[in-house]
């Protein structure tokens, strides 16, 4: 498959991501940029919540579930809106006609999304090497096999996806929003799993992220030409997001959750009255936030809790404003109790989730690797993980910090950035222990995850900094007669320069590093080109329903995702118990062991893949039952590609 052939898959992903949510947003009365920015989060909420509800209604997972959720939700929203407006004596307006200024703003917003979409899309395509290449990483075994699991079982529920690795059939939670999206892409386009993954990730990183960032920034700085175009220039300039998320891990669900996060921040600011959205208002923002939360939570719960944290500065500002207003009014003392009580209640609410969702310290052993001063410097430069400093980004961020301090209405933006930066500094430099774990254990004390959060908090500062610099330049170099022409000239030249300088060595390095994870050849770490070729023709040798035995650490378990054949162990973390443990330890003794043959027959495990001893991450997880298949009696070699071999256990027939 070429990238030209993959283009329709990317477009279909965008249809799935944008159309359902946009229809619901419009039905509920959202207008302008808000209706477009809400589209992807609401679509993800509809899909992921629908996937949870479908099994209870005995409905298999399919595009029909998303369509049904869209129709029901849009109709319900439209009905409520009709009844509300009727009670207010207003007519229901279905078609919104923007003003001329609104059309200009829409055009600028489209340009601000299109530019980073092209840059990120091209970089992602280069990273992925080919449309069907896979990330050669540990987590990707789970992600790919879970997609096949959803397609096979007809259930995309987050309540049961965890059963993939534990072999259970009850409740086993794993956030499945990203997986639901990919399977919808595969079902609607017929694309192979790997092709659907890469196409969807391009759509998320190249379109959803810039659009979400634009929504957040315009809630802060207003829908003005300069902030709009600066956001477009900067959205593709941070090496840790979105680029790092398709490299490290891989953290595909986290990629989706962070791409949606700015919408949640913008809606929270509007709902609390800290920022203004004249077209839509606070009530609609609150409804939108409720609609967005499931998408973020079911993509990655830690990002939902990051949103709760980022709302704390907003809530603090509301507390300050409310208290000051009550003092000026001379309100009685008891009215002063409610605002701090609500603020404390919100802190308690956030604290509960902060501690309840945190994994144990034993499962969060990522170590610090920087001094505190170095970590602070990386946070200020938004160049974490020992990344190369992009000086234009550093200057814009520092000027943005000064602008937020000078303009008091932006202090909450500074608060969000400070929270994100302190989390990164803590995880990158604090001594291991309970205190460090309290603050960053939600992210497994993993610096990569918190490095990816920094751009969300930093891009508003950079835009405010760029706006301050360019606005000051216009004021100092033009007079009123040439103001308009000069302003547009400065905007065009300034934003173009920022965008060009933003694509510096740091981004190039991130792209090159990620590309190394997707290269497929005879030395690839997880699965080699020979092994993949053998897996792709399993349908010629292994009947449907049969089970293939193999060491998952060598990539053999990907026979499930990429070869559409059941495997004994679906992931490197899967524990072999009972008959599975017997086969992994004694399969090559089948000819001499009736007990082994009994297990082979009961499990239907008549086939075994031997991918040698080279394991992921240079690991050593030997399974004795696979050691001597080449010379074991009653075991026949039935297919081979290079050093990759497929055996049949003929002794048990």
Secondary structure as UniProt FT lines:
FT   HELIX           3..27
FT   TURN            28..29
FT   HELIX           32..56
FT   TURN            57..58
FT   HELIX           63..87
FT   TURN            88..89
FT   HELIX           100..128
FT   TURN            131..132
FT   HELIX           138..153
FT   TURN            158..162
FT   HELIX           163..166
FT   HELIX           177..189
FT   HELIX           193..203
FT   HELIX           204..208
FT   HELIX           209..221
FT   HELIX           225..234
FT   TURN            235..236
FT   TURN            239..242
FT   HELIX           243..246
FT   TURN            249..250
FT   HELIX           252..271
FT   TURN            272..273
FT   TURN            278..280
FT   HELIX           281..299
FT   HELIX           301..329
FT   TURN            333..334
FT   HELIX           335..356
FT   HELIX           361..363
FT   HELIX           372..381
FT   TURN            384..386
FT   HELIX           391..406
FT   HELIX           408..410
FT   HELIX           411..429
FT   HELIX           434..440
FT   HELIX           441..443
FT   TURN            444..445
FT   HELIX           447..477
FT   TURN            480..482
FT   HELIX           483..502
FT   HELIX           505..516
FT   TURN            517..518
FT   TURN            522..523
FT   HELIX           529..536
FT   HELIX           538..540
FT   TURN            544..545
FT   STRAND          547..549
FT   HELIX           552..554
FT   HELIX           556..558
FT   HELIX           559..563
FT   STRAND          566..567
FT   TURN            572..573
FT   HELIX           578..586
FT   HELIX           587..592
FT   HELIX           594..603
FT   STRAND          607..610
FT   HELIX           616..618
FT   HELIX           624..626
FT   TURN            627..631
FT   TURN            633..634
FT   STRAND          635..641
FT   TURN            642..643
FT   STRAND          644..649
FT   HELIX           650..652
//
